[in-house]
Amino acid sequence: MLIVTDDPDMDSAYRLHFEKEMSVACGALTERLERISEAYRGDVSGAWPMSDIHSGSLISLIMRRIAVRGGSVVTPTGLPLWLHGDSFSLVCLFDHLIERLHEVTGVDAFDISVEAASNWVFFDIAWGGGLLPCRVPCWKVG
């Protein structure tokens, strides 16, 4: 797997620019996610069907949903964790993400792992092969 920052052909000025832009973008996304999460919690507190689910079970559901439509191969990696969420929505979300990643990259095999950080559980989707273009539409219209 190629990590962009490890690219030996990237000159130091471009690397510095890239790292600065990534830092700004990550900070903005984190801030936006926090605002959305707070608004979401305020809107649906207690009303949304969320429960504790083991990440291994959730990833198995994702794998099964993708396999039913004859999609990509998904492999769980890393150590599983417990999380609290809407398992159906999460399965639909990751199915959609993996389908779009396949369409954009042409890759047929993905690894999914989870990692805990503070009060969050982060899902990582990794693949061998091409990088995503800078601008990839996430949703199809029509």
N, C-alpha and C positions, 0 to 999 in steps of 0.2 A: 504494500500500500504506500503510495507516494504522499508525503506530507509536504504541502506547498512550501512551508518555511525551510524545509531541508533540501530544496532544489539547488543543486550545485551551480546551475547556470544563472541563478538569480543574483544580479549585482547588488551590492550593499545599499545603494540609494533606493533602488526599487523595493528591496526587502524592508527597509525602514519605512517607506511610504505604505507598503502593504500592511505591515504590523500596526501602524498608526490607524489606518482605515479600518482594519479588523477590530481594533480596540474600541474605536468610536462606535462602530456598528454594533458590537457586542454590548457595549454600555447602553446604547439606545434601545436595543431589543430587550435587555434585562429590565430597564426602567419601564418600558411599555408592557412587558409581561406582568410586572408587579402591579401596574395600574389596572390592567385587564383582570388580573386575578382578584384584586380587591373589589372591583366592581361586580365581578361574577359572584364572589362569595356573598356580597350584599344582596344581589338579586335572587339567588337560589338557595340561600342558607337553609338547610334542612329539607328542601323540597325536591332536590335532584336525587335520583336513585344511585347513590354512591355507597360503596362497601369496601371492606378490606379484601385485597386479592394478592395472591402470590405472583410475582413477576414471571415465574416459570410457567404458571397456568395461563397467564395473559399471553405470553409469547407463543405457547402451544395453540391457543385460540387463533392468534394471528396467522400462524403457520397453516392451520387447518383451513381457515377462510381463503388464504392465497392458493392452497393446493386444490381446493374445490373448483376454482376457476382456471386451474392449470397454469398458475403464475410462477413466479420465481421461487427459488429454493431459499429458505430462511433458516439460519442456524443460530440457536441461542449460545451466547458465550458469557463468560464471567460468572460471578456469584449472584444468585437470585436474592431478591429483597421483597418485603411486604410493602404494599402501597395502598392508598385509599383513593378510589376514583370510580368513574362510570366505565365498567369494563367493556360494555358494548360500544360506547363512543370511542374508546381508546382502540379497540380492535378495528373499527371502521377507519379511524384516522391513520393507523399504521399500515393498513391494507392500501389505502389511497396513496400514502407517501411512497411505499415501496413500488406500487404500480407506476407512479409518475417517475420515480428514479429509474426504473427499468426503461420507460419510454425515452427518457432524456439521455441516459448513459449507455443503453443497450446491454447492461450487466444483468445476469440471470441469478446471481447468488449474493445474498446479503447476510451479514452477521448483525444480531441485535443483542445489546447488553444494557444493563442498568447500573447506575452508580448513585449512591446517596451523597447528598451535600446539604448540610443544615436541615431545613424542613422540606427539602425537595428530593424527588427521585428523578434523575435524568436518564433518558433513553438515548442510546447511541446506535445509529444505523451505519454500518461500515461495509465497504465493498472494495474489491480489487479492480483497478481499471481507471477509466477516465474521470476527470474532475467535472464538476457541474459548471456550466457556463455562468457568467456573472448574473445574468437575468434569465430566470426560468419561471414562466407562469405556473402557478400552483393549481389553479382551477380552470377548467375549460368552461367556456360560456356557450350555451346553446345546445 
